[in-house]
């Protein structure tokens, strides 16, 4: 098809112009000779040509159908010197690319007064838990390494590794259980609707073949199924209220036990699983049940602060231990691999290790300040990974913090922190250029400081926001400013990781915040614009015909967008309107000046981005239009040659200023939408979104 004697439809100059603009389409099927391509693409095509020549004939044909057509010389041999290229997409995709680098997982979702299940894989290497609509598998030794499963369409509640370690069973509030591969690419093996309500717990049998899922159903409170097909292998009965916990004996004969809000424990024989006996030992809700690894015992705990041991084969209650030890509801329980000890976590802020035979607590940790009651330090979940030899215990508090504990040591080994809710704002501090630092804010008012090289998070000290974080902006001298729906502006010392000074009132719900190198801070509220310096209000302007939707600032201008589609350019000193840009036909939802002040990028609710030249305020670029929903954030690289954008369509795109048609994107970057993007370093982009995760992306091929 594409041979030496085939002439291009365009002249060399036109070919070069087409390549620069990257406007090639499927309909054109243009044949471009090699002289129109730059050196980088030429080198890559040569490598691809060498690979192509090494393929069998059948695969060559398939490759040709992939729209990369190779030329032939006069003797009919394939050559890489003259190559005809037919592009379905844009030629720039062969040069620039974006790849996932790491996922900084959020903390587990928690609810006050309810247990939160944690699960460790058989090797003791990964932790599984639920957050929002996703399941995260997180490395225990390197918490910044994690994978995300986003197959659920409703809020997730529980995730459990199979004994084989190859699969995970996860449940959500709609009553659906999904079984999926946790070793490969996360392919879903099965999706099964179990009950007509929330799934509270899931348990596997020792063969990794059967699952019991329980929760708050309407007609039933649980069901037994096969993991590969969803066929019924028994029924869960004997309860009159929602079931909170379930556990299956890993040895034969198979046994199972469930615990419920009706205070009863039900023991089952299997397979198929059938009701055997009901026990009423607990006085209040039963929150946790666990068979020992050797199958000889079962432990049950609940809101009555009591711990009971039962026989693993018969279900007969053997003894109550630790009466009066815990002063609050016991939410979690997990066995050590030797089946001689187990650990409990409680609302009294303690985690205790118990000797099952002696019936005594042999070690206790109390979280929070000594003698002070702290609701965030309620311990709502615990796991003792059986595949480890270092005695590690991981406890979860209501705040979402994962505390690493070790036997015979009273001090935590590590505390892993992060967001639990939708991340709504993100900013990068340049306080230490060699050590980039990221700050993120979420819908619950929490702000975290992230160390980019290690992916570790810290909470800010001092009095912070109490509500939704609207925006965060970096300022000179290691300062940042944040605004929230508590109608306040707060200052952050990036180097000390602390809120400084007192809050400044914004007299309205903030829509955004912007700073410049002169120390000016501009805040847009639903009423107008206010400027601050060192926390003190300087000037204010209110708009009668519009409500601001976005704001950006540099040393010379403050750009304010309105809900009527207008864009105003204000003076930084007087707040007088210097210029008004005609409506773009859609509401502007985000604004960003390039670092050199040459351009202003405006993202709209219809997914389009317009770039203005700040010297004329004419549209310089209008072709950045790949988003299909509201653009939520735009960030420029240090040189101002590339920009990255994120939107509610869950996608992120990297754009080129010199070659406006050049763009590379990542679809489904964040479940429930991307809320913030920022350049963390050259060739590295960080994004955050509705899944409460922070993700790092490598951008390659930047000129």
Long-range contacts (C-beta under 8 A, 24 or more apart in sequence): 1-64, 1-69, 1-84, 2-31, 2-69, 2-70, 2-71, 2-83, 2-84, 2-86, 3-71, 3-72, 3-84, 4-71, 4-72, 4-73, 4-74, 4-82, 6-31, 6-84, 8-32, 8-33, 12-36, 19-91, 20-659, 21-659, 21-661, 22-90, 22-91, 22-92, 22-659, 22-661, 22-662, 23-661, 24-87, 24-90, 24-91, 26-88, 29-86, 30-86, 31-69, 31-84, 31-85, 31-86, 32-84, 32-85, 33-82, 33-83, 33-84, 34-81, 34-82, 34-83, 37-85, 38-95, 40-95, 40-701, 41-91, 41-94, 41-95, 44-94, 44-95, 45-80, 45-83, 45-85, 45-94, 46-80, 49-78, 49-79, 49-80, 49-83, 50-80, 52-78, 53-78, 90-661, 90-662, 90-663, 92-656, 92-659, 92-661, 92-662, 92-663, 92-664, 93-664, 95-662, 95-701, 96-654, 96-656, 96-662, 96-664, 96-699, 96-700, 96-701, 96-702, 97-664, 97-699, 97-700, 97-701, 98-652, 98-654, 98-664, 98-665, 98-666, 98-685, 98-697, 98-698, 98-699, 98-700, 99-697, 99-698, 99-700, 100-666, 100-695, 100-696, 100-697, 100-698, 101-684, 101-696, 101-697, 101-698, 102-144, 102-145, 102-455, 102-695, 102-696, 103-136, 103-145, 103-146, 103-147, 103-148, 103-693, 103-694, 103-695, 103-696, 104-144, 104-146, 104-418, 104-450, 104-455, 104-457, 104-693, 104-694, 104-695, 104-696, 105-131, 105-136, 105-138, 105-143, 105-146, 105-148, 105-418, 105-693, 106-131, 106-132, 106-136, 106-400, 106-418, 106-419, 106-420, 106-691, 106-692, 106-693, 107-131, 107-399, 107-400, 107-401, 107-402, 107-416, 107-417, 107-418, 107-419, 107-420, 107-692, 108-381, 108-396, 108-400, 108-402, 108-420, 109-155, 109-156, 109-400, 109-420, 110-380, 110-381, 110-396, 110-397, 110-398, 110-399, 110-400, 110-420, 112-375, 112-378, 112-398, 113-329, 113-347, 114-331, 114-380, 115-244, 115-245, 115-287, 115-288, 115-331, 115-332, 115-380, 115-381, 116-331, 116-332, 116-380, 116-381, 116-396, 117-157, 117-158, 117-159, 117-160, 117-201, 117-332, 117-381, 118-332, 118-381, 118-382, 118-383, 118-394, 118-396, 119-159, 119-160, 119-161, 119-168, 119-383, 120-161, 120-383, 120-384, 120-385, 120-386, 120-387, 120-394, 121-161, 121-165, 121-182, 121-385, 121-387, 122-161, 122-163, 122-164, 122-165, 122-386, 122-387, 123-165, 123-387, 124-385, 124-386, 124-387, 124-388, 124-392, 125-387, 126-161, 126-182, 127-383, 127-385, 127-394, 127-402, 128-159, 128-160, 128-161, 128-168, 128-170, 128-182, 129-159, 129-396, 130-155, 130-156, 130-157, 130-158, 130-159, 130-170, 131-156, 131-420, 131-691, 131-692, 132-156, 132-421, 132-422, 132-671, 132-672, 132-690, 132-691, 132-692, 133-172, 133-671, 133-672, 133-691, 134-671, 134-691, 134-693, 135-159, 135-168, 135-170, 136-693, 137-168, 137-182, 140-385, 140-392, 140-394, 143-402, 143-414, 143-416, 143-455, 143-456, 144-454, 144-455, 144-456, 147-182, 147-186, 148-671, 148-691, 148-693, 149-180, 149-182, 149-186, 150-668, 150-671, 150-691, 151-178, 151-180, 151-186, 151-188, 151-191, 152-176, 152-178, 157-198, 157-199, 157-200, 157-215, 158-199, 158-200, 158-201, 158-202, 159-202, 160-202, 160-203, 160-204, 161-204, 162-204, 162-208, 162-227, 163-204, 163-205, 163-206, 163-207, 163-208, 163-250, 164-208, 166-208, 167-208, 167-227, 169-202, 169-204, 169-211, 169-213, 169-227, 170-202, 171-199, 171-200, 171-201, 171-202, 171-213, 171-215, 172-198, 172-199, 173-197, 173-198, 173-199, 175-199, 175-215, 175-217, 177-202, 177-211, 177-213, 177-225, 179-211, 179-227, 179-228, 189-227, 189-228, 190-227, 190-228, 190-229, 190-230, 192-225, 192-230, 194-222, 194-223, 194-225, 195-219, 195-220, 195-221, 195-222, 195-223, 197-242, 198-242, 200-242, 200-243, 200-244, 200-245, 201-243, 201-244, 201-245, 201-246, 202-246, 203-246, 203-247, 203-248, 203-256, 204-248, 205-248, 205-250, 205-254, 205-270, 205-271, 206-248, 206-249, 206-250, 206-251, 206-252, 206-254, 210-248, 210-270, 210-271, 212-236, 212-246, 212-248, 212-256, 212-258, 212-273, 213-246, 214-243, 214-244, 214-245, 214-246, 214-258, 215-242, 215-243, 216-242, 216-243, 217-242, 221-260, 222-246, 222-258, 224-256, 224-270, 224-272, 224-273, 232-272, 233-270, 233-271, 233-272, 233-273, 234-268, 234-270, 234-271, 234-272, 234-273, 234-274, 235-272, 235-273, 235-274, 235-275, 236-266, 236-268, 236-273, 237-266, 237-275, 238-264, 238-266, 238-275, 238-278, 239-264, 239-266, 244-285, 244-286, 244-287, 244-288, 245-286, 245-287, 245-288, 245-289, 245-300, 246-289, 247-289, 247-290, 247-291, 247-298, 248-291, 249-291, 249-295, 249-312, 249-313, 250-291, 250-293, 250-295, 251-294, 251-295, 253-313, 255-291, 255-295, 255-312, 255-313, 255-315, 257-289, 257-291, 257-298, 257-300, 257-310, 257-315, 258-289, 259-286, 259-287, 259-288, 259-289, 259-300, 259-302, 260-285, 260-286, 261-285, 261-286, 263-302, 263-304, 265-289, 265-300, 265-310, 265-315, 267-310, 267-315, 276-315, 277-315, 279-310, 279-315, 279-317, 281-306, 281-308, 281-317, 281-320, 282-306, 282-308, 284-329, 285-329, 287-329, 287-330, 287-331, 287-332, 288-330, 288-331, 288-332, 288-333, 288-344, 289-333, 290-333, 290-334, 290-335, 290-342, 291-335, 292-335, 292-339, 292-342, 292-356, 293-335, 293-337, 293-338, 293-339, 293-386, 294-339, 296-339, 297-339, 297-356, 299-333, 299-335, 299-342, 299-356, 300-333, 301-330, 301-331, 301-332, 301-333, 301-344, 302-329, 302-330, 303-329, 303-330, 304-329, 305-329, 305-330, 305-346, 306-330, 307-333, 307-344, 307-354, 309-356, 309-359, 319-359, 321-354, 321-356, 321-359, 321-360, 322-352, 322-354, 322-359, 322-360, 322-361, 325-352, 325-361, 326-350, 326-352, 328-378, 331-378, 331-379, 331-380, 331-381, 332-379, 332-380, 332-381, 332-382, 332-383, 332-395, 332-396, 333-382, 334-382, 334-383, 334-384, 334-393, 335-384, 335-386, 336-384, 336-386, 336-391, 337-384, 337-386, 337-387, 342-384, 343-382, 343-384, 343-393, 344-382, 345-379, 345-380, 345-381, 345-382, 345-395, 345-396, 346-378, 346-379, 347-378, 347-379, 347-380, 349-373, 349-374, 349-377, 349-378, 349-379, 350-379, 351-379, 351-382, 351-393, 351-395, 351-403, 351-405, 353-393, 353-407, 363-407, 363-408, 365-395, 365-405, 365-410, 365-412, 367-395, 367-397, 367-403, 416-456, 416-457, 417-448, 417-457, 417-458, 417-459, 418-448, 418-457, 418-692, 419-446, 419-448, 419-457, 419-692, 419-694, 420-444, 420-446, 420-692, 421-446, 421-692, 422-672, 422-675, 422-689, 422-690, 422-691, 422-692, 423-675, 423-676, 423-688, 423-689, 423-690, 423-692, 423-693, 423-694, 424-468, 424-469, 424-470, 424-675, 424-676, 425-469, 425-470, 425-471, 425-472, 425-482, 425-675, 425-676, 426-472, 426-633, 426-675, 426-676, 426-677, 426-678, 426-686, 426-687, 426-688, 426-694, 427-472, 427-473, 427-474, 427-480, 427-678, 428-474, 428-678, 428-679, 428-680, 428-686, 429-474, 429-478, 429-480, 429-494, 430-474, 431-478, 431-494, 431-495, 432-495, 436-680, 436-681, 437-494, 438-678, 438-680, 438-686, 438-694, 439-472, 439-474, 439-480, 439-482, 439-492, 439-494, 440-472, 440-676, 440-688, 440-694, 441-465, 441-469, 441-471, 441-472, 441-482, 441-484, 442-469, 442-692, 443-468, 443-469, 444-468, 445-469, 445-484, 445-486, 447-472, 447-482, 447-492, 449-494, 449-497, 450-694, 452-680, 452-681, 452-684, 452-686, 452-696, 455-696, 458-497, 460-492, 460-497, 460-498, 460-499, 461-496, 461-497, 461-498, 461-499, 462-498, 462-499, 462-500, 463-499, 463-503, 464-490, 464-499, 465-490, 470-509, 470-510, 470-511, 470-512, 470-513, 471-510, 471-511, 471-512, 471-513, 472-513, 473-513, 473-514, 473-515, 473-521, 474-515, 475-515, 475-519, 475-521, 476-515, 476-517, 476-519, 481-513, 481-515, 481-521, 481-532, 482-513, 483-510, 483-512, 483-513, 483-523, 484-510, 485-509, 485-510, 489-513, 489-521, 489-523, 489-532, 489-535, 491-535, 501-535, 502-535, 504-532, 504-535, 504-536, 504-537, 506-530, 511-548, 511-549, 511-550, 511-551, 512-548, 512-550, 512-551, 513-551, 514-551, 514-552, 514-553, 514-558, 515-553, 516-553, 516-554, 516-555, 516-572, 517-555, 518-555, 518-572, 520-553, 520-572, 522-551, 522-553, 522-558, 522-572, 523-551, 524-548, 524-549, 524-550, 524-551, 524-560, 529-558, 529-560, 529-570, 529-575, 531-558, 531-572, 531-575, 539-574, 539-575, 540-575, 541-570, 541-575, 549-587, 549-588, 549-589, 550-588, 550-589, 550-590, 550-591, 550-602, 551-591, 552-591, 552-592, 552-593, 552-600, 553-593, 554-593, 554-597, 555-597, 556-597, 556-614, 557-593, 557-600, 557-614, 559-591, 559-593, 559-600, 559-602, 561-587, 561-588, 561-589, 561-591, 561-602, 562-588, 563-587, 567-602, 569-617, 579-617, 581-612, 581-617, 584-608, 584-610, 589-630, 589-631, 589-632, 590-631, 590-632, 590-633, 590-634, 591-634, 592-634, 592-635, 592-636, 592-643, 593-636, 594-636, 594-640, 594-643, 595-636, 595-638, 595-639, 595-640, 596-640, 598-640, 599-636, 599-640, 599-657, 601-634, 601-636, 601-643, 601-645, 603-627, 603-630, 603-631, 603-632, 603-633, 603-634, 603-645, 603-647, 604-630, 604-631, 605-630, 605-631, 606-630, 607-631, 607-647, 607-649, 609-634, 609-645, 609-655, 611-643, 611-657, 621-657, 621-660, 623-660, 623-661, 624-653, 624-655, 624-660, 624-663, 626-651, 626-653, 626-663, 626-665, 627-651, 627-653, 629-673, 632-673, 632-674, 632-675, 632-676, 633-674, 633-675, 633-676, 633-677, 633-678, 634-677, 635-677, 635-678, 635-679, 635-685, 636-679, 637-679, 637-682, 637-702, 638-679, 638-682, 641-702, 641-703, 642-699, 642-702, 644-677, 644-678, 644-679, 644-685, 644-699, 645-677, 646-670, 646-674, 646-675, 646-676, 646-677, 646-687, 646-689, 647-673, 647-674, 648-673, 648-674, 649-673, 650-674, 650-689, 652-677, 652-685, 652-687, 652-697, 654-685, 654-699, 658-703, 664-699, 666-697, 669-695, 669-697, 670-695
